[in-house]
Amino acid sequence: MEDNWLKVYSAGQLYQVELVKGILDQSGIESVILNQSDSEFLLGEVELYVETENFEMAKNLIYEFHKGE
């Protein structure tokens, strides 16, 4: 991953990260999923990265999303 991208979110399941990615996409924030899980044993984290300049806005959107759950 390039230096100007920061991990903004991670979860144990891909669908959880895809849901958050969708929220960021709707707000115009580009994000990239990096799947670190082992495909055979389904262990590990799925991570979501955003560009540095969008990090704070993305964290706030994720916080608001989880607060409403």
Secondary structure, DSSP 8 states (H G I E B T S, - for coil): --TTEEEEEEESSHHHHHHHHHHHHHTT--EEEEE-SBTTTTBS-EEEEEEGGGHHHHHHHHHHHHHT-
